[in-house]
Amino acid sequence: MTGPIPPVLIVGAGPTGLTAACVLWDLGVPCRVVDRRPGPGIAPKGLVLWSGALECLDRVGVAARLASSALPLAGASYWSKGRRLAVARFGGLTGTAFPGPLCVPQPVTERALHARLTELGGTVEWETEATAVTVERAGASGTAESVTVTLRSAAGGGEETVTVPWLVASDGARSMIRDSVGIPFEGHTFDRTFLIGDGLLAGAGAEAEVQHHITPDGVLVIVPQPDGHRVFFDIEPEDGDDRTEAPSEELLQRLLDERGPGGLRLHGTWWTSRFRVHAKVAPRFRAGPVLLAGDAVHAHTTAGGQGLNTGIQDGYDLGWKLASVVRGCDPALLDSFEAERRPASVRAVANGDQQTRMWLLRSPAARFVRDNVMRLLSATGLLERKALPLLAQLDLDHSASPAVTDLDGARAVPRALRLGRRAPDAALTPVQGTTARSLHAHLSDGRHTLLIHGDHTAGALAAHAAATVRTRGTADAIRILWLQPTDPAPGPASTSGPAPAPDVASDPAVHRGLGWAVARERGVAFGGAGAGAGLPWCVYLRPDGVVAARSGAAGLDALLDLLPSRPPHPAPVPAARS
């Protein structure tokens, strides 16, 4: 490549690394991506995409293409002694465009993300391995931190040394980069061997229900897929058993007969695997300019499919924060990556760990208690109301994050827009510059959004914000939405505003796509006004839809200072082929 060196190097092009790369390119920051594999993954390790990850993929621009080939899962059931104990129905989550999980084999997700990266102008350098990493700390003379990486290309047969401001390590559970920067991987490994088989399952019902058959000898999980089923078992490892060879179809059928409901025949398997399961989380997700994400910092059991989902959300979070810092935001914003993503990872790992331990109970007394608790949770509806939102990872609490703050006049903001929490949806009537009929639809392009609410005084604030964004050259990454009350007061803009309210019907800035739009709330948005009823208020919504800052009119300039302030980073030009 010629021209500017990309400021970010991503090692690992699985779902986490590809998500981060897509977000960076989409927000105007080119990055370099390398992976030691010959191409996108072919092993369908992860299967299920939950609502939180699907919203991230929707902002990236791939959720629709994934949904077109996915299998919506209808629910999950739990069986013991041949009887159905409990059931949880999927698809009932509210306030999201993705009310239930989708079954999408991981290779499909990786291919979609890779295609999207290519559309955005990026590429992956396959068969290129990072072999050494050295962190250069900030010098006394004012030199910035950086990281030097040695790359070895199998295709070219040579080595290259590159120095970049930022390195993203999404290189998997055996992360060389994590080891190089001295971050341990803390947790435990289950003393069981786990077996998986993907294939056709004759005799299975038509309903797309995940079944958990829990027996004294081990568990059987049956997961419907778009073109077949997955069967999953645990078995007792033999002494010193460290075998990795794939299980035979005959072994999987024997276990299916022993633990299943009967009448099922597995055939035509296209992927089988034998592995151990871990529950681990790294104590740190960052070492200076090195940021670690996905399997490099958390390892999950298979319960609930949390590993893939947590990694995608890591990649999205890291992508928009790195893009913001490169484009002028305070580098301290990156302190919030570990502060926000590590607690989410700890919770996801703990949930999977708890569920796996529940599967593996051997004591008859413990199994009796478990079965009765599951019956009670199912009968009362608690299983759906409590467990599914945890699995969806949709409403994470970032209120303690260093990246959220209240500014002057924040008391005017409705309480429903909670600092550090995902913004609730609200019905909108589009006026100019947007076709979205809900706030979530407006936010679905993954931009920084300034929501400015009120009558003509708020319109003047919106015009001021839009002018500031245009002057900085950041309109590609920032959206201004003037949200008018249902019945806005007539009259000109207040003379106390920084600029007169524009004529939204004819303002050409709207139609040039410079990030300024107008919508009217339908009904009373967000549960009504805050403490300053009738006063305009402003909210900064991050690309992930989380409320990052709140203010009144007087705090608008301070709020604008939190946003990216530099134009898009120039992209390198691919070298001409000889």
N, C-alpha and C positions, 0 to 999 in steps of 0.2 A: 504494500500500500504506500501511496505517496500523500503528501499534505499533512495536516495536523494528526498527531498521534492520539487515538481515542483515550480519554482520561480514565476509563474503567476497563479492566480485564476480568472476564468471567471464566473461571476454570470449572467445567462441568456443564454439559448441555442436556441435562435431564429436565423434568418439569420445573424445578426450582430455578435453575440457571436460565432456561429459555424464557420463563415468565419475567425474570428481572431484566433480561436483555430486551424483550419486547417493550416493556414499560420505559426503559431508558431511551430507546430509539423513538418511541411514540411521543415522549416529552422533550425531544430535541437534543438528546445527548447520545451520540454514537458510542458503541462499546465494541470490544473485541471478545469473541467467544471461542474457546478451544475445548476439545474433548478428545480423550485418548481412544474412544471407540471408533469404529469405521463409519458409523452413521447413527441415526435415531434408534432408540432401544427397540428390541423385538420381544422381550420377556414381559408378559402382562402381569407384573408384580402387583401394581395397584389397580383396583377395579372401580371404586365408588367415588364419585364427586358429590360433595355436600354443598349446601347453599352458600356458605362463606367463600369457598374456593370458586364456585361457579360465578359469583358476583365479580370476583377478581378477573376471571377469564372473560367475562362479558365486557368489562372495561378495556381489556386487552384486544377484544375483537374476535374471539374464537368460540365463545359459548354457544352461539347459534349453530355453527357448523358441527360442534360436538353433539348438541342436542338432537340434531337431525338423524344421527345414527345410534343414539344411546337408547338404553332400555330404562324407562322410569320404574324404579322399584316401588312396589305397592306397600310393603311392610316387612316386619320381622316377627317370627314366632319362636317360642322356646318350648322344648319338649323334654320330658323326663319320664322314664319307665314306660315309654310308648304313648304317653298322654300329653296333650297340649296344655302347657301351664299358663302361658301368657302370650299376648300379641300386642304389637305396636304398629299402628297404621301410619304410613308415611304420606306426605303431600299436604299436611295441614298447617305448615308454618305460614304465618302471615307477615305482611310488610316486606315481602321480597318477591322478585320475579321468578324465584326458584324455590317453590314451597316444599319440594321433596328431593331426595338424592337420585342421581342418574348413574347407571352402570355403564362405564366407558373404560374399556381396557387401556392401560397406561400407554401402550404404543400409539393408540389413536390420538390421545392427548398430546403426546410428544410430536407426532407428525403435524398436528394442527398448529401447535406453537411454532414449530420450525417453519412451516409455510407462512405464518403470519410474520415472523422475523424477516423472512426473505422479502415479503411485501413492503415492510417498513424500511428496507435498505440494508439490513444486516445479513450476516452469514455466520456459519460455524466452520471452523477449521478442524475437520475430523482428523483422527490419527495423529493428534498433536498433544503431547503429554507434558504437564508441568513436573519437572524433576527436582527443582530446588527453589527455595523462597528465602529472601533476606529482607528484613524490615529495616529501612533507614529512618532512624528517629530524627526529629527536628533538631537542627544544629543551633549552636549559640549565635551564629551569624545571621540567623533568621531563615535558614533553608527549611522548607516544608518537609513533613514526613512523606515518605514514598516507599514503594516496595519493588524489589528487583526479583524477577522470575526468570528461571531458565526453562526454555521450552524445547522439546525434542520432537521433531516431525518424522513419522515413519515414512511418509511419502517422499520427502526430500532427503531424508537420512542425515540431516544436520541439526545443529543446536543453535538457538537464538537466545540472547539475553535482552530482556525488555525491562524498563523501569517506568512505572505508572503511579499516579497519585492514589489510585484505589484498586484493590483486588477483592473480588467476590469469590469465595471458596464454596462452591456447590458440588464438590467432588466426592460426595457419598460417605457412607458410614466408615470406610477405611481411609478417610481424608488424609492425604499426605500433608496438605497445608495446615490442617489442625495440629498434626504432630509437629510440624516444623516451627510453629509459633508457640509451642509448649502448652497448649490447652488440653487438659485431660477429658476423657469421656466417661462420665460417672453414671453408675447404675448397676443393673444385674442382668444375667442371662438365665432364662428359664431352663430347668433341668428336664426338658422334654425335647424330643425331636418332632418336627412338624412336617407334614406331607401335603402337597397340593396337586390336584389334577384338573386340567381344563379339557372338556370334551363334550360329547353328546350324552344325555342322560335319559334313556328310555324309561317311561313310566312316571316321569315327573309331571306334576300338575301344570296347568297353563298359567296360573297366577304368578306374577313376578314377586314372590315372597322369599326372603332370606330365612332359611330354617336352621335352628340350632338344636341338635339332638345331643343332650348331655347324658352320658352313661357313666357307670362306675369305672369303665376301662378307658374312657377318654371322650372327646367331643367329635362330632361330625357337624360341619357347617356346609350347607348347600346354598350357593349363590347363583341365581339366574343371570345369564349374560345375553347380550343381543343375539348371539349365534350358538348358544349352548349353555353349559353350567360349569361351575367350579365346585369341587368337593375338597374339603379341608379336614385334616385329622391331626391329632397328636398321638404319639406313641412313646413308650418307655425306651430311652436310649440304652443300648448295650454298654458294658463297661468300656470306657475309652472310645466310645462311638463318635468318630469325627467324619463319618462318611458324607460325601456330598453327591453321590450318584443319584440320579432321578429314580423315584420309585416306579415299579412296573405297574401296568394297568391291572394285572392280576392281584397285586397286593392291595391296590386301592379298592378293587371290587370286593375283596374279602372283608376289608374294614367297613365298606358300605353295607354289606350284608349283615355284619355283626352289630352295627350301631344304628342303621337306618330303619325306616318304617316298613321295609320290605317292598319287593316288586320293582326295584330300581336296577337298571343295568347301565354301567358306564362303558362307553365304547368310542372309538375314533378320537382318542385323546391327542391334542396337538401341543400340549405343554404340561410337563410334570416337574416337580421340584421337591427337594429335601433340604431343610434348613433349620437353624436354631432361631429363637425369638429373644429379642432384647428389649429392655425398658431403660433407656439411658438419655440423659440430657447433659450437655456440656455446661460447666459453670460460667463460662463467658462466651459471648457470640462475637467478640471483637478483640483484635490485637492491633491497636493503632489504625493504620490504613487498610488492614485486612479484616474483612467482614465475612462471617461464616453463616451459612443458611442451609435449610433442608436437612437431609440425612447426615450431613457433616456435623450437626450439632444436636440432633435428636433422633433416637431410634425407638420405634413403636412396635407393639405387638400388632397382629393382624386385626384385632377386634375393632370394629367400627370403621376401618379404612382410614385412620387418622393421619398416617404418615404422609401420604401423597397430598392430602388437603392442607396440612400444616406447612408443608414445603412450598406449595403454590402461594400460600398467603405470606410466607417469609419472602419469597421472590418478589411479590408485588410490593410489599412494604419497603423492602430494600431498594427496589428500582426507583420508586417515586422520590424517596428521600435522597438517594445519590444524585438523581437528576436535579433536584432542587438545590443541593449544595453546589454542584458544578455550575449551576446557573445563578449563583449569587446568594443563596440563603446561608445563614449562619451555620458553619460546620458542626456546631453543637447539636443541630437537628439529628445527626447520626447517633448521638448518645441515646436517642429514644428508640433506636432499633432493638438493642438488647433489652431496654427497659420495658418495651411492649411485647416483643416476640418471645422472649424467654418465659415469662409467666404463662403465655398462651401455650407454649410447647410443654411446659411442666404439667399444666392441667390436662392437655391432650394425652400425654404419655401416661399420666396417673390414671385417667379414665380407662384407657386400654389395658393397663396393667391390672386394674381392679376387675375388669370384666374377664380377663384371661384367668385370673386366680379363681374367680367364681366358677368358670368352666371346669377347672382342674380339681375341685374339691373331691376328696376321697372318703372322708369320714361320713358314715351314714347319718349321724346327728347333724353335721354341718349341711349335708345335702338336703335333709328334711327341712331345716330352717330356710335354706336358700329357696327351695321349691315353694314354700308357703309365702315367703316374702314376694317372690315373683308373681304368684297368683294375686296377692293383695295389690301390688303396684299396678298390675294389668286391670283388675276389676275397678279400681278407683280412678283410672286414667292418669295416674302419676307417672307411669312409665313413659307415656307419650309426652306429657307436659314438661317433665324434668330431663329425661335422657336425650330426647331428640334435639332440643336447642344446644345442648353441650356438643353433640356430634356435629351439628351444623356449623359451629364456630362462627356464628353470625353477629352476635351482639357482645363483642369483647369490651371489657372495661379498661379504658386508657386514661381514666381521670387522674391517675397519679403520674402520668407521663411528663417528662420535662418538655415535651413538644406541644403542650396545650396550655392556654392562659386566658384569663379574663382581662379586658382592657377597660378604659374609661367608659362608663355608661352601660356596662354589661347587664345591669339589673333590669334594663328594659326588655331584654330578650326573653321570650316565653320559656318556662321551665322545661317544656318538652324537649327543647334543644339543649341537652345536657352536655356539659363540657367533657370531652374525651370519650363520648359515646357516639355510635352510629346515628346519623340523623334519621328521625322517623319520616315516613313518606307523607306527602300531602297532595291533595288533588289540585291541579292547576288548570286555568284556562289560558292557553297561549295567546299573546297579543302581538308581539313582534320578536323576531330573532330566534324563536324556538318553536318546535312543533310538539314538545313534550307536554303530556297531559298529567304528569305527576312529577314531584321533585326527584324521585329516584330515577325516573326516565331521563330527566335533564342531567343527572349526575353520571349517567352510565357511560359517558365517553372518557371518564377518568381524568378530568382536569381539576385544577385548583379552582374553587368556586367561591365568589363573594356573593352572599345572599343579602340583599338590602331591602328591608321591608318598610313600607309606609306610603304616604300620598306624594304630593309633588315635591316636598322637601326631600324625601328619599330619592326621587328621580334626579334631583340635583346632585345628591351624593353619588348615585350610580354613574352619572355623567363624569363627575370628577374622577372616580375610580377608573372608568374606562379610558379617560385621557391619560392618566398616569400609566396604565398598562401599555397603551400604545406608544407612549414616549419611551418606555423602557424596552420595547421590542419583545414583549412577552405574551402578546395576545394569543399566540398559538397554544399556550399552556394554562391560561387563566380565563375563566368565564365570569362575567358580571351578570347577575340576574336581579333585576328590580322586580320585587314581588309586591304588587299592589293589593290593598285590602279589597274585599268584595265590593264595597261602595266607596271608592276613593273620593276625598273631598275635592270639590271643584276649585279652580283658581290657579294662579301662577305659582311658580316656585317661591319658597321663602327667601327673603333677602339675606337671611343668615347663612344660607347654603354657599358652598364654594363655587357654584356655577349654576346657571339657570337650567331647569329641566328641559331636555331636548324634545322636539316633536317626534315621538316614536313612530309615527306613521310614515315619515318621510326621511328620517335620518339615514344617510347612506352608510354610516358606519355599521349599522345593523346588518345591512345586506352585503357588506364586504366580509362578513364573518369575523369581525374583530373582537368578538367575545362579549358583546353587550346585548342583552335580551330583556324582554318584559313579559311578565305573566301576571294573571290575577288569581288570587286564591279563591277556591270554591268552598264556601262555608267558612268556618273559623279554623284557620290553619294552626297546627301545633297547640291546640287546646286553649287558645286565647292569648292575650297580651301578658307581658311581664309586669314588673313593678311600675314601669313608666308607660302606662296605657296611653295610646295615641301618639307617642313619640316614635320617630324612626329608629330602627335598630339594624345592626350589621352582624353577620356571622360568616366566618371563614370555614368552609368545608374542604377538607383535604381530598386528594384524589381517591382515597378509600372511603369517602363519605362520612368520615368522623368529624365531629365538631372540634376544630382546633383552636378557635378564638372567638370571643363574643365582645361586642362593643356597642355603644351608642354612637350618635353622629360625631361626637367630639373625639372618639377613638379611631375613626376610620383611617387616618394617615398612619397611625401606629400599627393598625391591622395590615395595611398595605405593605409595610416594611417587613412583614413576616413572609411575604411571597417571593418567588423567584424574580430577580431584577435584571438578568442578563438575557440577551437574545440566544436563540438556539446555538449550540456548539457546532462548528463546521465539521462536516463529515469527511473522512479520508477518501481518496480516490483509489479504487482497486488498481493494482499494477497491471499493465498490459501483458498479455500472454505472448511469449515468444513463439 
